[in-house]
Amino acid sequence: MIETEKLTKLYYTIGEVAEMFKVNPSLIRFWEKEFPVIQPKKNKKGNRLFTPKDIENFNRIYDLVKVKGYTLDGARKALKVKGAVQEQIHESINPMEISSGDMVERLEQVKAKLISLKTR
């Protein structure tokens, strides 16, 4: 796993990203097509420029596909579920301001959403 906190540049080339993950640049291009969360900027020459956020997304994809053995479809679904859960979490402004009853209710809603996604 790449520690994204240690990334110092605003943009990284496809070669630099491929080297970080010890994969071929063609895999980076392939994952870019397969996973909509990766959207590198392109310069005038058409070279891809990846942000630390893109690299963080590559980290998650690499972990799911290469380490945990997910299929591409499974990894896409896992990223969607994680995104939905994060969205639910970000809806609450400050968790300390929520009463325990409200928190339990929200967690039950998240649980129901996850169960419905799992059964699809």
C-alpha positions in Angstrom: 0.0 0.0 0.0 1.2 3.5 -0.9 1.1 6.0 1.9 -0.7 8.9 0.3 0.2 11.2 3.1 3.8 11.1 1.9 3.0 12.2 -1.6 4.4 15.7 -2.1 3.6 16.5 -5.8 0.3 17.8 -7.2 0.5 15.5 -10.2 2.2 12.2 -11.0 2.8 10.7 -14.5 1.5 7.3 -15.5 5.1 6.0 -15.3 5.5 7.2 -11.7 2.2 5.7 -10.7 3.0 2.4 -12.4 6.4 2.3 -10.6 4.8 3.0 -7.2 2.6 -0.1 -7.6 5.2 -2.1 -9.5 2.8 -2.7 -12.4 2.9 -1.9 -16.1 1.5 1.4 -17.3 -1.0 -0.5 -19.4 -2.7 -1.8 -16.2 -3.0 1.8 -15.0 -4.7 2.7 -18.3 -6.9 -0.4 -18.1 -8.1 0.4 -14.6 -8.7 4.0 -15.6 -11.2 2.7 -18.1 -12.8 0.1 -15.8 -13.2 2.3 -12.7 -14.9 5.7 -13.0 -13.4 6.9 -9.7 -10.1 7.4 -11.6 -10.2 10.4 -13.8 -6.7 11.8 -14.4 -6.2 15.2 -15.9 -4.5 15.3 -19.3 -2.0 17.9 -20.4 -1.9 19.5 -23.9 0.0 16.5 -25.2 -2.5 14.1 -23.8 -0.3 12.7 -21.1 -2.2 11.5 -18.0 -1.6 13.4 -14.8 -2.7 11.7 -11.6 -3.5 13.5 -8.4 -2.8 12.0 -4.9 -6.6 11.4 -4.7 -6.3 9.2 -7.9 -3.4 7.4 -6.3 -5.5 6.8 -3.2 -8.2 5.3 -5.4 -5.6 3.1 -7.1 -4.5 2.0 -3.6 -8.0 0.8 -2.9 -8.4 -0.9 -6.3 -5.0 -2.6 -6.0 -5.9 -3.9 -2.5 -9.2 -5.2 -3.7 -8.0 -6.8 -6.9 -4.4 -7.8 -6.4 -4.3 -8.5 -2.6 -7.8 -9.6 -1.7 -8.5 -11.3 -5.1 -11.7 -9.5 -6.0 -12.9 -9.7 -9.6 -13.1 -6.3 -11.4 -16.9 -6.4 -11.1 -16.6 -7.2 -7.4 -14.1 -4.4 -6.8 -16.5 -2.0 -8.6 -19.3 -3.0 -6.3 -17.2 -2.8 -3.2 -16.1 0.7 -4.1 -19.7 1.7 -4.7 -20.8 0.3 -1.3 -17.9 2.1 0.4 -18.8 5.3 -1.3 -22.5 5.0 -0.2 -21.5 4.4 3.4 -19.1 7.4 3.3 -21.9 9.5 1.9 -24.2 8.5 4.7 -21.5 9.3 7.2 -20.7 12.7 5.7 -24.4 13.6 5.9 -24.1 14.0 9.6 -22.2 17.3 10.3 -20.8 16.4 13.7 -21.3 12.9 15.2 -20.8 14.4 18.7 -24.0 16.5 18.2 -26.2 13.4 17.5 -28.0 11.7 20.4 -27.4 8.0 20.8 -30.9 7.3 19.7 -30.4 9.2 16.5 -27.1 7.5 15.9 -28.6 4.0 16.4 -31.4 5.0 13.9 -28.9 6.2 11.3 -26.8 3.0 11.8 -29.9 0.9 11.3 -30.5 2.8 8.0 -27.0 2.2 6.9 -27.3 -1.5 7.8 -30.5 -1.8 5.8 -28.9 -0.1 2.8 -25.9 -2.5 3.0 -28.2 -5.5 3.2 -30.2 -4.4 0.2 -27.0 -3.8 -1.8 -25.7 -7.3 -0.8 -28.9 -9.0 -1.9 -28.9 -7.4 -5.4 
